[in-house]
């Protein structure tokens, strides 16, 4: 066993951490933004708008940048997506707006919509003015469970309509996965909290943190105390691997590790293994793999059980991981986690083959040494705190197109709903649609 | 290999690219650098009488930028040379002696008295230069003193001064015209009547390039105030091309030598001016934007094009487009075109659709069989070319001639013959064809 093996903090020279976890993309300068904005064709019925889950008028906001009107541009963005700032940083634009950009078809180089969106929203947030106002108060009160993207988007839109909003969140800080679940280099300088402050700047929204549904609150009581309830509590559980050795020390939930990393002030004090294996194929797998590498892990390998074309992480994210020195091995599934003295030392995996859509082990195995194994194979919903008040579907909350649950007065959105896309931008859209539906309900109900 | 040698009103130069009278030709240092870079000739920055004029000590130039700060238009409030006359004359003499094969024309501007013109011409002749250019063009500053465009705007003055100059010098006299008039043919005719050897055009266009919205001062701002300047660069090229063509096809000035000026940036611009009748061209803004080296691209580009098209000499293509410039009334109304969108090249931006829908003839679809698709509706298409103008993809939309059959828009058979407005039934003043 080499001296460097095991899980250790301070693998890097102290000054290296800040460099490794700096902004993934430097923000565009004013001139860069002007040049990039000029590449936009201002398409008719632009495909990028359709591709955006929140339907931002992208050609218009880009034209406003080109015309030297970044604040107007930001207003256009925030009209459709109040978290336009975070989405500019974390959206997989390469599979959304930028994939639909006609310049992608024309030359394989779409307009950098995400970076332009950041330019505009940063410009507005630097000034700090809230471009939206609360309507005259309606006296109606709405409770929101979960102060993540869905809840915050819902709250802001409700406040615009003059409703009084109280948000509850189980964690000590609001912003949900923006605060706890996104790679640090995508939201530097405390952006998640700055964005929350910006959203709350509209007024009329109260947040109570440290209050969890099922522990400190009941849905039944909320529906009695408030005129409407929005559920946006996300996915608290993590899927298990279901292989021997899962309980060994060093086998961790990726989500938990990312949350810890995000809340660690001095990253030199955060321990990480020398050889790391990540199981999974989504964004979380990439985020934990890349950040482990940036913390100084020597070998980081992502194991994905199916062919690479099935990975949920976009090609861009895969490229990013590989550029940072992460190895992606696909067609391999975990068979057993092997340990010594209670601690993981290796993982045994089996090659897979896929026939007619059915994945099966080939019998051939591979052993990869590891002192840390991250599980990033998806999160699970916990329906217990709902007390059976709303119907579930596919293990999550069932909603209609307006994000109404089966219960009158209760709406839901974000990762906790069935059919959720596990994207910040989709959660924002859920919150926005739900707020509009709640508003209709509150203003027309007899 | 194409022969680029140029002879313009008897003045020889190794190529048709001259630097126009402007800041780049203000002194020996610059002109020598220009000749080293390959320019065929220069028109020396306009000389005036002593005491030398003074320039502002604040910004002289204003600009119009494209998004990448590409200079599309430049304006200036610089006056004629601000150095003593003798200094300039000595330098002109030295340069001409050192570069005998390059054209050396001297631009002049003095008050409108015969003795003033006679006096300066006598002194300029001593330099050994090849010709003079009368600056009747600058619209700013000097015009307030009765010179520059103040002369160029009065054909009688042009004729008078041209006549004086021809009487007082053996050298070729080129009259530089201002575009700040309503009909450029009148000043050109006056120059010819006065006996001038050629005209050169255009000088700069009167302009305010921008206003500072914080200080409410026009730009360039001199202590909070601005004065109109002369506009030049790529933005003015279409205006210049038309003026050159107007003179080239005017019955009174047809064949009168023209030196083409106005936004020439590449060999192609130069070739276009020359096909419209310019015997050579003068360049300023391109050099002021990129330096003198640009002439090398112009030489190489023109050479390659001439070789490709088998034009052995400049004379082979000068003026070739002139017969094709005509009045609107003579355009063939039987010529029918329809836009055709190449679906393989189309990137589906929809710009053709929205401009046609909003501002033209509702002749381009946005949806076909439920899919985003842009197709021309021949029954609505008037062949206007707006879709081609806005399409971001080269060659994606073509204007295709409909030579036979029935125009689905008008339901009229397409006639193989030509017909124009002069004989159109809707023309109250139509001419009936002779029996």
Interface residues (C-beta under 8 A of the other chain):
Chain A: X31 X34 X35 X37 X38 X41 X42 X43 X44 X45 X46 X47 X66 X102 X103 X105 X106
Chain B: X66 X67 X68 X69 X347 X348 X349 X350 X351 X353 X354 X366 X372 X392 X393
